[in-house]
């Protein structure tokens, strides 16, 4: 299988756009995975290790949590840290998720902080700490880590140069632009219920 690419930016940092870009470049992408699985805190690592054999690109949760393990397991892998301004990031979190709790968010932010509304300061601190830890871990290895800041216009050039891919003759995908996620659609709610029922 071709080189593996791990998107390790937190959710709501342009992860969907990043995933669509990787698909356009020919990668077989997965993620998010198991966000409604009740036992995810205990099972995420073996699940990630097993699934990492089946795809060559990964984005959204739980992949930001396993960059160290994936780096050790796949020494030739590359990693992309997607970013947003912390205040705009948390505003997007609260608009989209409000008080909707998931096992994945409980795992990431704490058992009593499974939703962003009312926990904004804690979420921002967790987000900033993750980004800092990623930068520290990959310090001195610019060939391993690319940062894509979705607060600024993102085009193909940096990602394609990082991955050694030709630039597509299509616009860079931008899904869920700012201002379009003010409410959770009925379709999204239905998907959540289905995932809850069939999460394994």
Phi, psi and omega in degrees: 000148183293174182309142182264142181236126180246119171277119187240020171278150179297157176304151183069028174242028183091019184295323180293316177299317179299316179298319178295323178297318179296321177299318179299329179276000174099009180276152175265106194255141170229158178118148359289160183229136170061029184292340179255007182284122186295337183251025187297328182299330181265339190246356188298321186290309176298327177296315179296317180299318181291314184291335182296344176282339191263347181227167175241005175213143189218138181209156180067185185294147003265017190296330174298341184275350190234026183296325179295313182294320179290326176296319179289323184283325183234082187300337180265003181292157174241158187228140180234123178261106176277145189223155168217160173302132185305320181290320177289327178297311182290328176297320177294320177303309185291325177296317188277318187257330180050246180253018178285120184257141173228155175302325181295315180292326174299319180294315184287317190254347181124147186301329182262011183226046183281359176224152186282331183296121183090349180240026188301314183297320179294319179297314180298317179298318179295318179298311181295320180296318178300311182299320178295318180295322178297313181297320179295316182298319184264009182303133180082005179232064184298340178285348183260332188233130171241136173256131175240112182266109183279004169283340178251158177303126180253129175236184186288332194306305184295321181292315181293322177296320181295323184265353182069037182246148174292149180285125180294155177268045179219155178296149174296133183290135175230096179264155179050054178297160183307134177097350182261357183247039184287340176217155179272123185290161177300322179298319179296317179298320179295318178300319180298318180295318180297316180297322179296318182290325188248010179293131182229000000 
